[in-house]
Amino acid sequence: MALRDRVRDVVDGKRFQQVIIGVIAVNAIALGCETSPALVSSYGGLLTGLDDAAMVVFVAELAARFYAHRLRFFRDPWNCFDLVVVGIALLPAAGPLSVIRALRVLRALRLVAMVPSMRRVVTALVRSIPGLLSLSGLLVLLLYVGGVVAVNLFRAGGDPRFGDLGSTVLTLFQITTGDGWSDVMRDLMATQPLAWIFFLVYLLVGTFTMLNLFIAVVCSAMESESESGSGSGAKAGAVTPDDRLLDEIRALREEVRALRLERVGTATAGQ
């Protein structure tokens, strides 16, 4: 077996991935500890050493994967994600790029690339983006229409939260998240007793309908991703035409070997 094939077997192996996951977890804990001045003063050298060791492991891992897969390395978007995250961590954290040092914690996101269940969730979220964009446009339209209506209804009451379109849209967005909507409604009902009708209609349309649609789109994408993953797993266990061809070639080899042995036996018996 060639060296490249051996390296590929190692980097694609489950045990190697578990080791990398452990390194990522330890590195993430160390980065979190560095936010504590007390821990830094007591164990600063150890934390820095763990961080440097983790970087060496990450760079060596990416180099091994690139050597094993060559240009096919860039066909996997998760490999590109890992390359960007590690590349950001390698940038100098001094001078104008000092903010890069805070981005080292992005290395913890490599767990997403290493754990298959996390990858499926992120893939489902990415696939749901088109539907979420459509729903986001519909929600923006709802906020705009509701904002115009609310300004005309409640601006005369003198409440600054409905003084202009910008403030009103911000207030409606707060209401859509369910944050303090009852307080806003009761404040308005002190001067306009029928204000509850607007809030009731808006909550039914904006919160209970729109937000549930967002959840439905994400759940649908995750269900599709789960089904596709199950389907690919089933296909992986099925017999492909290439497998059948290989079986036929092996059978032919066995027949040729048997014929050769038969000829050798016949020639020996004749002597």
C-alpha positions in Angstrom: 0.0 0.0 0.0 1.4 3.4 -1.0 2.2 6.0 1.7 -0.6 8.3 0.5 -3.2 5.5 0.9 -1.9 4.8 4.4 -2.2 8.5 5.3 -5.7 8.6 3.8 -6.8 5.5 5.9 -5.5 7.2 9.0 -7.0 10.7 8.6 -10.4 9.2 7.5 -10.4 6.7 10.3 -12.8 7.1 13.2 -10.1 6.9 15.9 -8.2 9.8 14.3 -11.3 11.9 14.2 -12.0 11.2 17.8 -8.5 12.3 18.7 -9.1 15.6 16.8 -12.4 16.1 18.5 -10.7 15.7 21.9 -8.0 18.3 20.9 -10.7 20.7 19.8 -12.6 20.3 23.1 -9.4 20.8 25.2 -8.4 23.8 23.1 -11.9 25.4 23.5 -11.7 24.9 27.3 -8.3 26.5 27.4 -9.5 29.5 25.4 -12.3 29.9 27.8 -10.0 29.7 30.8 -7.9 32.5 29.3 -10.8 34.9 29.8 -10.2 34.6 33.6 -7.5 36.8 34.9 -7.0 34.6 38.0 -6.5 31.5 35.9 -4.2 33.3 33.5 -2.0 34.6 36.4 -1.8 31.1 37.8 -1.7 28.9 34.7 -0.9 31.3 31.9 2.1 29.3 30.7 0.1 26.1 30.6 -2.8 27.6 28.8 -0.5 29.2 26.2 1.3 25.8 25.7 -2.0 24.0 25.2 -3.1 26.6 22.7 0.2 26.3 20.7 0.1 22.5 20.8 -3.5 22.5 19.5 -2.5 24.8 16.7 0.4 22.4 15.7 -2.0 19.5 15.7 -4.6 21.3 13.6 -2.0 22.4 11.0 -0.5 18.9 10.9 -4.0 17.4 10.5 -4.9 19.7 7.6 -1.5 19.1 5.9 -2.1 15.3 6.2 -5.6 15.5 4.8 -4.4 17.7 1.9 -1.6 15.2 1.2 -4.0 12.3 1.3 -6.7 13.8 -0.8 -4.7 16.3 -2.9 -7.0 18.7 -4.8 -10.1 16.6 -3.8 -9.5 18.2 -0.4 -11.2 21.4 -1.7 -14.3 19.6 -3.0 -15.5 19.1 0.6 -16.9 22.3 2.0 -16.2 21.2 5.5 -12.5 21.0 4.6 -12.6 24.5 3.4 -14.3 25.6 6.6 -11.6 24.0 8.7 -8.9 25.6 6.5 -10.5 29.1 7.0 -10.9 28.7 10.7 -7.3 27.5 11.2 -6.0 30.1 8.8 -7.6 32.9 10.8 -6.0 31.5 14.0 -2.6 31.6 12.2 -2.8 35.4 11.5 -0.6 37.6 13.6 -2.5 38.8 16.7 -0.6 42.1 17.1 -1.1 45.7 16.0 -4.1 46.3 13.8 -4.9 42.6 13.7 -5.1 42.2 17.5 -8.9 41.6 17.1 -8.0 38.3 15.4 -6.9 36.9 18.7 -10.5 37.0 19.9 -11.5 34.9 16.9 -9.3 32.0 18.0 -12.4 30.6 19.7 -13.8 29.9 16.2 -11.7 26.8 16.4 -14.3 25.3 18.7 -16.7 25.4 15.7 -14.6 22.7 14.1 -16.6 20.3 16.2 -19.4 21.0 13.7 -17.2 19.7 10.9 -16.0 16.6 12.9 -19.3 15.4 14.4 -21.7 14.0 11.7 -24.9 14.8 13.7 -23.9 18.5 13.9 -23.0 18.5 10.2 -26.5 17.3 9.4 -28.1 20.0 11.5 -26.0 22.8 9.8 -26.6 21.3 6.4 -30.3 21.3 7.0 -30.2 25.0 8.2 -28.3 25.9 5.0 -30.8 24.1 2.8 -33.6 26.0 4.6 -32.2 29.4 3.8 -34.2 30.0 0.6 -37.5 29.3 2.5 -36.4 31.4 5.4 -35.5 34.3 3.1 -39.0 34.2 1.6 -40.6 34.2 5.1 -38.2 37.0 6.2 -39.5 39.1 3.3 -43.0 38.4 4.3 -42.3 39.3 7.9 -40.7 42.6 6.9 -43.8 43.3 4.8 -46.0 42.5 7.8 -43.9 44.8 10.1 -44.1 47.6 7.6 -47.9 47.3 7.1 -48.5 46.9 10.8 -46.2 49.8 11.5 -48.1 52.2 9.2 -51.4 51.1 10.7 -50.1 51.4 14.3 -48.7 54.9 13.7 -52.1 56.1 12.4 -53.9 54.5 15.3 -51.7 55.3 18.3 -49.6 58.3 17.5 -52.2 60.7 18.8 -51.9 59.1 22.2 -48.5 60.6 22.7 -46.7 57.3 23.3 -43.1 57.7 22.0 -43.0 54.0 21.0 -45.5 54.9 18.2 -44.3 58.4 17.5 -42.9 57.6 14.0 -42.6 54.7 11.6 -39.1 53.6 12.8 -40.0 53.5 16.5 -43.2 51.7 15.7 -41.6 49.0 13.6 -39.0 48.5 16.4 -41.9 48.2 18.9 -43.7 45.7 16.7 -40.6 43.6 16.3 -40.3 43.5 20.0 -43.9 42.4 20.2 -43.3 39.7 17.6 -40.6 38.2 19.8 -43.2 38.1 22.7 -41.1 40.5 24.8 -43.4 42.8 27.0 -46.2 43.0 24.5 -48.8 42.9 27.3 -47.3 46.0 29.0 -47.3 47.9 25.7 -50.9 46.9 25.1 -52.1 47.9 28.6 -50.3 51.3 28.4 -52.2 52.1 25.2 -55.5 50.8 26.5 -55.4 53.4 29.3 -56.2 56.0 26.6 -57.6 53.8 23.8 -59.6 50.9 25.2 -59.9 49.1 21.9 -56.2 48.9 21.3 -56.3 45.2 22.3 -58.0 44.4 18.9 -54.9 45.5 17.0 -52.5 43.6 19.3 -54.7 40.5 19.1 -54.7 40.4 15.3 -51.0 41.3 15.0 -50.0 38.6 17.5 -52.1 35.9 15.8 -50.6 36.8 12.4 -47.1 37.9 13.3 -46.2 35.6 16.2 -48.3 32.5 16.1 -48.3 32.2 12.3 -45.0 33.6 11.0 -42.7 32.3 13.7 -44.3 28.9 13.5 -43.7 28.9 9.8 -40.0 29.6 10.4 -39.9 26.6 12.7 -41.8 24.5 10.1 -39.4 25.3 7.3 -36.3 24.4 9.4 -38.0 21.2 10.7 -38.9 20.2 7.1 -35.3 20.8 5.9 -34.0 18.7 8.8 -36.4 15.9 8.1 -35.3 15.9 4.4 -31.7 15.9 5.4 -32.3 12.9 7.8 -34.1 11.0 5.0 -31.4 11.7 2.5 -28.8 10.5 5.0 -30.8 7.3 5.6 -31.1 6.8 1.9 -27.4 7.2 1.3 -26.7 4.8 4.1 -29.1 2.3 2.5 -27.4 2.8 -0.8 -24.0 2.3 0.8 -25.1 -1.2 1.9 -26.5 -2.1 -1.5 -24.7 -4.1 -4.2 -23.6 -1.8 -7.0 -22.8 -2.7 -10.6 -19.1 -2.2 -9.9 -19.3 -4.7 -7.0 -21.0 -7.3 -9.3 -18.3 -6.8 -11.9 -15.5 -7.3 -9.4 -17.2 -10.5 -8.2 -17.4 -11.8 -11.8 -13.7 -11.0 -12.3 -12.8 -12.9 -9.1 -14.9 -15.9 -10.2 -13.1 -15.9 -13.6 -9.7 -15.8 -11.9 -10.7 -18.8 -9.7 -11.8 -20.7 -12.9 -8.5 -19.9 -14.6 -6.5 -21.0 -11.6 -8.5 -24.2 -11.4 -7.9 -25.0 -15.1 -4.1 -24.4 -14.6 -4.0 -26.8 -11.7 -5.9 -29.3 -13.7 -3.5 -29.1 -16.6 -0.5 -29.4 -14.3 -2.1 -32.5 -12.7 -2.8 -34.0 -16.1 0.8 -33.4 -17.3 2.2 -34.9 -14.1 0.0 -38.0 -14.4 1.1 -38.5 -18.1 4.8 -38.4 -17.1 
